[in-house]
Every structure is written in structure tokens, then in C-alpha cells.
Amino acid sequence: KIMNRYTELGDRPIGNIINYPEIPLNSSDIYAITEWGDRFDNLAFQFYQDPTLWWIISTANPNLVSFSSLFIPIGTTIRIPINISNIISNYKAINR
């Protein structure tokens, strides 16, 4: 999955294309039903203590990616990957 983010990420210049790895299903994944105000960054903070890992939850739920809203619709079932170390390693490997 390729997305163009207009933010600075580490030593990457602004506007570079960032590649996100595919996130396979895992038996440790958590499924949650969204509530009012849930966003990918808030959920990343809740589950990973790091809001910058929003892209893991977003990538794991490609049917929810919408540029029209920051919020996930209330009552939506979403997948939260829990074993994220391999996901982060793959991310770093494809974005060298």
C-alpha cells in the first residue's frame, strides 16, 4: 500500500512517498467496536502507547480509509494488530 504523507518522518524529506507493509491476519489480533470520537491515532495511543503508529490500524482496516473524515463511524468493527514488532520491521525495511 502506498500513501503520500505530507509530514516529516525521521530523516525523510516532506512529501516523500511512504510504503506501508501488508498486515496479515494473526490469531492475537483484537477486534473492537468503535465508539464516538474514535480515530486511528487515538486507538494507536490506546493500544500501542504511540499515536504515530496510526498507520498500523489504518492499514489493517483498508475498508475504513476515507479522506473525508478523521473519525471512524460509530459501531464499526475494526481489527487491531497486537504483535506489531514484525510490522514495524517490515515498514522500516521497505522504506529505507
C-alpha positions as a Python dict, from the first residue, in 0.01 Angstrom:
ca = {
    (1, 'K'): (0, 0, 0),
    (2, 'I'): (145, 336, -97),
    (3, 'M'): (29, 663, 51),
    (4, 'N'): (174, 1009, 13),
    (5, 'R'): (204, 1179, 351),
    (6, 'Y'): (290, 1548, 375),
    (7, 'T'): (466, 1524, 706),
    (8, 'E'): (824, 1475, 809),
    (9, 'L'): (912, 1123, 922),
    (10, 'G'): (1254, 1098, 1084),
    (11, 'D'): (1516, 1193, 828),
    (12, 'R'): (1278, 1160, 531),
    (13, 'P'): (1202, 1483, 347),
    (14, 'I'): (849, 1620, 341),
    (15, 'G'): (635, 1484, 58),
    (16, 'N'): (815, 1154, 3),
    (17, 'I'): (602, 850, -69),
    (18, 'I'): (582, 610, 223),
    (19, 'N'): (516, 241, 165),
    (20, 'Y'): (311, 53, 421),
    (21, 'P'): (351, -325, 452),
    (22, 'E'): (63, -565, 419),
    (23, 'I'): (-60, -676, 759),
    (24, 'P'): (-161, -1043, 762),
    (25, 'L'): (-429, -1173, 996),
    (26, 'N'): (-293, -1303, 1324),
    (27, 'S'): (-465, -1502, 1597),
    (28, 'S'): (-357, -1238, 1851),
    (29, 'D'): (-543, -957, 1669),
    (30, 'I'): (-810, -781, 1870),
    (31, 'Y'): (-1145, -686, 1722),
    (32, 'A'): (-1307, -378, 1871),
    (33, 'I'): (-1629, -191, 1807),
    (34, 'T'): (-1572, 180, 1767),
    (35, 'E'): (-1729, 442, 1987),
    (36, 'W'): (-1793, 812, 1942),
    (37, 'G'): (-1469, 1001, 1874),
    (38, 'D'): (-1253, 701, 1783),
    (39, 'R'): (-976, 784, 1537),
    (40, 'F'): (-680, 579, 1417),
    (41, 'D'): (-430, 789, 1614),
    (42, 'N'): (-632, 771, 1937),
    (43, 'L'): (-666, 395, 1903),
    (44, 'A'): (-292, 362, 1833),
    (45, 'F'): (-223, 552, 2154),
    (46, 'Q'): (-470, 336, 2346),
    (47, 'F'): (-329, 3, 2221),
    (48, 'Y'): (37, 88, 2145),
    (49, 'Q'): (100, 398, 2361),
    (50, 'D'): (215, 571, 2040),
    (51, 'P'): (-26, 771, 1822),
    (52, 'T'): (224, 779, 1534),
    (53, 'L'): (152, 409, 1478),
    (54, 'W'): (-197, 501, 1349),
    (55, 'W'): (-96, 359, 1011),
    (56, 'I'): (-88, 2, 1151),
    (57, 'I'): (-457, 12, 1240),
    (58, 'S'): (-544, 201, 922),
    (59, 'T'): (-357, -46, 701),
    (60, 'A'): (-515, -342, 882),
    (61, 'N'): (-859, -196, 801),
    (62, 'P'): (-836, -80, 437),
    (63, 'N'): (-1214, -67, 402),
    (64, 'L'): (-1219, 223, 653),
    (65, 'V'): (-967, 452, 491),
    (66, 'S'): (-1152, 768, 398),
    (67, 'F'): (-1015, 1110, 331),
    (68, 'S'): (-1349, 1271, 410),
    (69, 'S'): (-1331, 1219, 787),
    (70, 'L'): (-1080, 1170, 1066),
    (71, 'F'): (-1332, 969, 1263),
    (72, 'I'): (-1428, 605, 1223),
    (73, 'P'): (-1806, 552, 1211),
    (74, 'I'): (-1955, 456, 1549),
    (75, 'G'): (-2030, 84, 1581),
    (76, 'T'): (-1774, -26, 1321),
    (77, 'T'): (-1582, -346, 1396),
    (78, 'I'): (-1212, -289, 1342),
    (79, 'R'): (-907, -512, 1362),
    (80, 'I'): (-625, -407, 1595),
    (81, 'P'): (-300, -597, 1530),
    (82, 'I'): (-125, -664, 1861),
    (83, 'N'): (206, -824, 1758),
    (84, 'I'): (344, -515, 1587),
    (85, 'S'): (720, -573, 1604),
    (86, 'N'): (730, -757, 1268),
    (87, 'I'): (500, -498, 1112),
    (88, 'I'): (732, -217, 1220),
    (89, 'S'): (1040, -412, 1100),
    (90, 'N'): (878, -464, 759),
    (91, 'Y'): (785, -96, 743),
    (92, 'K'): (1144, 7, 811),
    (93, 'A'): (1280, -244, 557),
    (94, 'I'): (1063, -120, 269),
    (95, 'N'): (1120, 249, 347),
    (96, 'R'): (1499, 261, 366),
}
